[in-house]
Amino acid sequence: MPLYEYDCEDCGERFETLVSAGAKDAPKKCPACGSEATTRALSTFAVGTSTRKSDACATCCPGGTCNL
């Protein structure tokens, strides 16, 4: 199941919860205040790579800081 973030409109708490994709837009209960006045938040995500950029650039750029 995907992990989604929600914002509580009553207390301002942002929380995460595991939710089935079909129920992602249904209101969730806020763990801080118990309100169901919640909305799904826009989340950011990160993508990792197996090689750091500075390792790939070490032989062509001083300090490994090029834009390759």
Summary of the structure (lengths in Angstrom):
residues: 68
radius of gyration: 19.7
end to end distance: 35.2
largest distance: 55.7
contacts: 134
relative contact order: 0.21
helix: 16%
strand: 21%
